[in-house]
Amino acid sequence: MENALHKKPRLIPDTAISFGAGLDAEALRELGKNHPDEFGLKMRALIDEGKLTWASVRSLPRLFNRLFDVPINAQFEFGGEQRAIMSSAFPLLVGGLTVAGFNAAYDAIPTIGQELVTEIESNKKVTEIASITSQDSQIDRVDEGKDFPEIGAGEERYEIRHKRNGRRLSITAETIEENDVSGIVDRINALAEIASEFVEEQTLRRVCDIDGSGTSPAEPYVLRPNGAGVALYQTDNDPLTRLHASGNRYNTNVLADETDLENARSRLTGMKNTRGKKINIPMSQCILLVPDALAPTALKILNSELVPGVENEISNWGPRGSYRPRLVSSPKLDDLSTTVWYLGDFKKQFRRKWKLRFEYLSLGMDMMDFLKSRIAFQARIAFDVEIGAIDYVYVVQNLAATTAP
């Protein structure tokens, strides 16, 4: 049976189920037998309310024995349509508990990727995002009686591809017989950690364009204007013509004090829009992205009221300064580089495209699987996500030397 994660249930009349000493398996069996159309909705409501969790299960063997032969009517979504199927009550309940456990564990894992992208959804393998470009005649005065000039418009298209991934877990007959609920919870937590880690590391790798802007540029490129992969971080403005003349990669700009932040800011002020005009990128909207190795230095700069070595001069980057960006850091960035740092408006530049949000599929006991390997239940989490840049003028990469990460 297939379910979408985070799907809100419909409410149905309450049914008495005891949670005092764990799940009342007999009450669940009676609910399933007497109300097969309501069983799934009731379970989903209780799970979403947090009243029903894996911690409620005291006896997995009893739960299995009381529910595996109870047929219930279930709804699942496929291809955008709701479909009805007959299912055993056991996989429906266990599947719901697994989804809730996955969601709770996933949400509890600290990540920074969501701070650096704007989330979008698209069911296409290759998504094209059109950025409207405007052309003007540059006439600065229209005399009386003369026609007002009309602006022209074109498009810059940026392509975002996809990347499919996922994992499975199985509950065997031995797991049920041994009542190994804690082992199931551990595997659910591991599944959530693996999924979160994949998405986080993929996001950071793309935002830093480790592959496309490396010493030897290669796929996957985060920047694909008109479908052609191009290095995002450059030291000039060819072929990315709207960049500062020295590009959006600042060589030998080690993060040591506020002057290095000023170097990066001055580079941002040289970026241009599609009409060749300078762009105003307020520092209050910007993020200072650093690896954990540079976090102490970044904190010292942003928390310094005064400019070091200058008497009574307020730091523009300190608590009372007008240029103070928001600091974001992660040890996962250190796996990419311990010295490279970034400044800019990340959400304006990067899109994280979900072709498939976390999708859940569970299967009850299949007699052939049970015969071959005594598998009583299987669950699968699948997802399809990729990150792309829809512009190149909003983030500056700063290197400690001249070697790309």
Salt bridges, closest charged atoms under 4 A:
ASP14 OD1 - LYS42 NZ 2.42
GLU26 OE1 - ARG62 NH2 3.90
GLU26 OE1 - ARG66 NH2 2.79
GLU38 OE1 - HIS35 ND1 3.82
GLU49 OE1 - LYS51 NZ 3.32
ASP69 OD1 - ARG29 NH1 2.90
GLU77 OE1 - LYS7 NZ 3.26
GLU115 OE1 - ARG326 NH1 3.13
GLU119 OE2 - ARG352 NH2 2.57
GLU121 OE2 - ARG357 NE 3.03
GLU128 OE1 - ARG157 NH1 3.49
ASP143 OD1 - ARG141 NE 2.75
GLU155 OE1 - ARG157 NH2 2.82
GLU156 OE1 - ARG242 NH2 3.15
GLU159 OE2 - ARG161 NE 2.81
GLU159 OE2 - ARG224 NE 3.31
GLU174 OE2 - ARG374 NH1 3.11
GLU177 OE2 - ARG374 NH2 2.51
GLU197 OE2 - LYS332 NZ 3.41
GLU201 OE2 - LYS332 NZ 2.93
ASP211 OD2 - ARG205 NE 3.04
GLU219 OE1 - ARG224 NH1 2.92
GLU262 OE2 - ARG265 NH2 2.85
GLU305 OE1 - ARG320 NE 2.69
GLU359 OE1 - ARG380 NH1 2.78
ASP384 OD2 - HIS162 ND1 2.74
GLU386 OE1 - ARG206 NE 2.92
ASP391 OD1 - ARG242 NH2 2.81
